[in-house]
């Protein structure tokens, strides 16, 4: 792994374990929230006791939903030790520790044997990984034959994104290094997976942008110092959000669901 890759992963891990993200994005951390997670899970042929891996699990929202609603045995892995500790604590509090386990690790070097899992999910995270082909190959490796992969992620035409949606901050925000939907399908196909389903959910991204704007306005009105403490530039945020909305309207930015299977 290069030093640049390590720095990028560390920046993403720090950002997504921060209070800023929790305040602005809520529990699910991705467009569509738990409703879209359920739609994804319904396409994974899960049964009670299915072994599932949640890659880039964050604070465990998806993993805990799969363990509770679908009665699956879920492993969650995240690059941030703070996230995995919070997820394990929540599992204990909810009485789900017997069906969940959280590990700190790297999605591009998954610490699991070949053919371990019946299903794998990765929500709003593949777009941030520096080596996406390596991560996709790892996804395929740890799936059992016939196992399914479910992804929800930001889609983008990087050559047509405005300047406000480029750079490190935009990359951490899942925009700057996202791929077009066809780019993700090609990535999975090259990893040896067969794409079964794709869906566009651009409206979910627009709703999240609205949510972020509303929460920024509320914080600015009630606790202006709080935004500064969290490192949020309230003055620059409206232009960035407007640029993101325009990119969605122009078809250069969106959100998608993909389901694939290992032959």
C-alpha positions as MATLAB code, in Angstrom:
seq = 'XXXXXXXXXXXXXXXXXXXXXXXXXXXXXXXXXXXXXXXXXXXXXXXXXXXXXXXXXXXXXXXXXXXXXXXXXXXXXXXXXXXXXXXXXXXXXXXXXXXXXXXXXXXXXXXXXXXXXXXXXXXXXXXXXXXXXXXXXXXXXXXXXXXXXXXXXXXXXXXXXXXXXXXXXXXXXXXXXXXXXXXXXXXXXXXXXXXXXXXXXXXXXXXXXXXXXXXXXXXXXXXXXXXXXXXXXXXXXXXXXXXXXXXXXXXXXXXXXXXXXXX';
ca = [
       0.000    0.000    0.000;
       1.384    3.425   -0.916;
       1.720    6.291    1.548;
      -0.919    8.244   -0.407;
      -3.374    5.351   -0.066;
      -2.729    5.125    3.668;
      -3.274    8.853    4.101;
      -6.501    8.788    2.105;
      -7.874    5.829    4.066;
      -6.920    7.483    7.339;
      -8.661   10.718    6.298;
     -11.826    8.852    5.315;
     -11.800    6.821    8.521;
     -11.350    9.951   10.641;
     -14.130   11.787    8.806;
     -16.642    8.949    9.070;
     -15.987    8.378   12.753;
     -16.465   12.072   13.565;
     -19.404   13.783   15.218;
     -19.711   16.019   12.136;
     -20.861   13.144    9.966;
     -23.248   11.857   12.626;
     -24.813   15.312   12.966;
     -25.210   15.959    9.254;
     -25.994   12.503    7.878;
     -27.822   10.751   10.711;
     -27.474    7.081   11.621;
     -27.418    5.455    8.180;
     -24.575    7.573    6.708;
     -25.810    7.024    3.159;
     -28.605    8.155    0.809;
     -31.821    6.181    1.127;
     -31.160    5.241    4.752;
     -32.406    1.951    6.145;
     -35.243    1.781    3.597;
     -32.739    1.390    0.769;
     -30.703   -1.026    2.897;
     -33.787   -3.221    3.251;
     -34.392   -3.082   -0.494;
     -30.807   -4.156   -1.031;
     -31.045   -6.952    1.537;
     -34.251   -8.285   -0.025;
     -32.235   -8.997   -3.191;
     -29.552  -11.030   -1.405;
     -31.513  -14.250   -0.776;
     -30.788  -14.093    2.957;
     -32.045  -16.790    5.316;
     -31.773  -17.088    9.111;
     -28.185  -17.963    9.911;
     -26.738  -16.657    6.614;
     -23.143  -15.469    6.983;
     -22.958  -11.833    5.858;
     -20.046   -9.399    5.679;
     -20.662   -5.649    5.887;
     -17.620   -3.891    4.400;
     -16.960   -0.343    5.655;
     -19.626   -0.930    8.262;
     -19.235    2.417   10.013;
     -21.014    2.427   13.365;
     -22.863   -0.767   12.519;
     -26.314    0.424   11.396;
     -26.572   -1.936    8.410;
     -24.932   -4.896   10.135;
     -27.271   -4.619   13.122;
     -30.337   -4.306   10.872;
     -29.354   -7.481    8.986;
     -28.753   -9.362   12.228;
     -32.027   -8.217   13.774;
     -34.490   -8.203   10.855;
     -33.025  -11.013    8.731;
     -31.574  -13.110   11.596;
     -28.235  -13.257    9.785;
     -24.801  -13.852   11.331;
     -23.043  -10.627   10.426;
     -19.406   -9.601   10.449;
     -18.699   -5.886   10.076;
     -15.316   -4.508    9.098;
     -14.235   -0.869    9.111;
     -10.941    1.002    8.840;
     -11.783    3.104   11.914;
     -11.223    1.517   15.353;
     -13.590    4.108   16.831;
     -16.390    2.949   14.529;
     -15.942   -0.750   15.259;
     -15.826   -0.080   19.006;
     -19.062    1.936   18.826;
     -20.696   -0.758   16.683;
     -19.740   -3.514   19.131;
     -21.062   -1.475   22.030;
     -24.378   -0.907   20.250;
     -24.648   -4.627   19.471;
     -24.202   -5.399   23.176;
     -26.820   -2.810   24.151;
     -29.358   -4.166   21.638;
     -28.795   -7.804   22.577;
     -27.310   -8.643   19.175;
     -23.746   -9.458   20.209;
     -24.340  -13.163   19.592;
     -25.131  -12.483   15.901;
     -22.611   -9.733   15.132;
     -18.867   -9.270   15.267;
     -16.948   -6.124   14.346;
     -13.336   -6.012   13.186;
     -10.973   -3.168   12.346;
      -9.431   -3.821    8.939;
      -8.897   -2.884    5.309;
     -11.453   -3.593    2.568;
      -8.635   -4.122    0.080;
      -7.107   -6.857    2.303;
     -10.037   -8.602    3.961;
      -8.908  -10.782    6.911;
     -11.180  -13.730    6.085;
     -10.612  -17.074    4.348;
     -11.847  -17.737    0.827;
     -15.538  -18.592    0.387;
     -16.576  -17.584    3.912;
     -19.763  -15.577    3.335;
     -23.177  -16.160    1.771;
     -23.568  -12.442    1.119;
     -21.589   -9.219    1.286;
     -22.829   -5.626    1.451;
     -20.939   -2.393    0.918;
     -22.882    0.854    1.151;
     -21.594    4.229   -0.014;
     -17.965    3.195    0.466;
     -16.503    1.496   -2.623;
     -16.271    4.923   -4.261;
     -13.799    6.020   -1.546;
     -11.429    3.032   -1.826;
      -8.130    3.942   -3.547;
      -7.761    0.501   -5.199;
     -11.289   -0.385   -6.298;
     -10.313   -3.388   -8.493;
      -8.448   -4.924   -5.547;
     -11.450   -4.392   -3.255;
     -13.828   -5.958   -5.815;
     -11.506   -8.956   -6.141;
     -11.501   -9.324   -2.358;
     -15.313   -9.181   -2.319;
     -15.445  -12.040   -4.812;
     -12.789  -14.051   -2.975;
     -14.587  -14.167    0.379;
     -17.995  -14.984   -1.153;
     -19.079  -18.593   -1.422;
     -20.050  -19.915   -4.877;
     -23.580  -18.677   -5.475;
     -23.147  -15.938   -2.856;
     -24.444  -12.449   -3.552;
     -22.930   -8.998   -3.352;
     -25.072   -5.917   -2.693;
     -23.775   -2.398   -3.227;
     -25.315    1.048   -2.949;
     -23.035    3.866   -3.979;
     -22.576    7.300   -5.450;
     -22.283    7.361   -9.228;
     -20.479   10.140  -11.066;
     -18.997   11.202  -14.361;
     -15.751   12.542  -12.880;
     -14.751   14.438  -16.028;
     -17.921   16.553  -15.824;
     -18.018   17.378  -12.141;
     -17.651   21.069  -11.203;
     -14.599   22.267   -9.301;
     -16.529   22.364   -6.005;
     -16.961   18.577   -6.219;
     -13.301   17.725   -6.710;
     -10.361   17.380   -4.344;
      -9.800   15.552   -1.059;
     -12.906   16.824    0.719;
     -15.113   15.767   -2.192;
     -13.410   12.387   -2.326;
     -14.079   11.805    1.364;
     -17.691   12.879    0.675;
     -17.960    9.957   -1.799;
     -18.038   12.154   -4.911;
     -14.655   12.897   -6.447;
     -13.599    9.281   -7.130;
     -17.025    7.755   -7.756;
     -17.629    5.890  -11.027;
     -20.473    5.870  -13.534;
     -22.905    2.987  -13.024;
     -21.362    1.199  -16.007;
     -17.964    1.608  -14.366;
     -19.100   -0.294  -11.291;
     -20.653   -3.088  -13.348;
     -17.406   -3.433  -15.303;
     -15.422   -3.476  -12.056;
     -17.538   -6.327  -10.648;
     -17.487   -8.272  -13.901;
     -13.698   -8.104  -14.063;
     -13.616   -9.461  -10.493;
     -15.478  -12.563  -11.686;
     -18.968  -11.605  -10.514;
     -22.188  -11.628  -12.539;
     -24.302   -8.482  -12.223;
     -27.944   -9.410  -11.641;
     -29.603   -6.061  -11.011;
     -28.974   -2.323  -11.150;
     -31.290    0.478  -10.038;
     -30.982    4.262  -10.043;
     -31.838    6.044   -6.803;
     -30.759    9.609   -7.594;
     -33.768   10.942   -5.668;
     -32.250    9.486   -2.475;
     -29.123   11.576   -2.996;
     -31.214   14.720   -3.481;
     -33.079   14.006   -0.239;
     -29.783   13.627    1.619;
     -28.536   16.945    0.214;
     -31.740   18.578    1.468;
     -31.209   16.977    4.883;
     -27.633   18.224    5.103;
     -28.697   21.745    4.159;
     -31.512   21.775    6.714;
     -29.215   20.581    9.496;
     -26.539   23.093    8.550;
     -29.089   25.908    8.674;
     -30.375   24.747   12.038;
     -26.895   24.543   13.525;
     -25.964   27.923   12.051;
     -29.063   29.489   13.606;
     -28.855   27.825   17.022;
     -25.165   27.006   17.557;
     -22.992   28.904   15.068;
     -19.867   28.154   17.065;
     -20.580   24.427   16.871;
     -20.014   24.324   13.109;
     -16.623   25.978   13.493;
     -15.692   23.521   16.234;
     -16.602   20.673   13.881;
     -14.519   22.130   11.068;
     -17.486   22.882    8.807;
     -17.252   25.985    6.602;
     -20.840   27.216    6.752;
     -20.081   29.936    4.208;
     -18.853   27.518    1.553;
     -21.431   24.775    2.145;
     -24.363   26.323    0.174;
     -22.292   26.594   -3.015;
     -21.117   23.005   -2.692;
     -24.659   21.726   -2.101;
     -25.955   23.766   -5.047;
     -23.220   22.350   -7.277;
     -24.137   18.817   -6.195;
     -27.831   19.375   -6.945;
     -26.984   20.787  -10.378;
     -24.752   17.795  -11.111;
     -27.617   15.426  -10.220;
     -29.996   17.379  -12.484;
     -27.473   17.208  -15.339;
     -27.036   13.447  -14.885;
     -23.400   13.756  -13.838;
     -23.983   12.677  -10.228;
     -26.365   10.143   -8.729;
     -26.863    7.107   -6.539;
     -27.359    3.476   -7.496;
     -28.020   -0.032   -6.197;
     -26.223   -3.047   -7.662;
     -26.611   -6.750   -6.949;
     -24.144   -9.345   -8.253;
     -23.513  -13.048   -7.727;
     -20.473  -15.271   -7.617;
     -20.869  -18.086  -10.156;
];
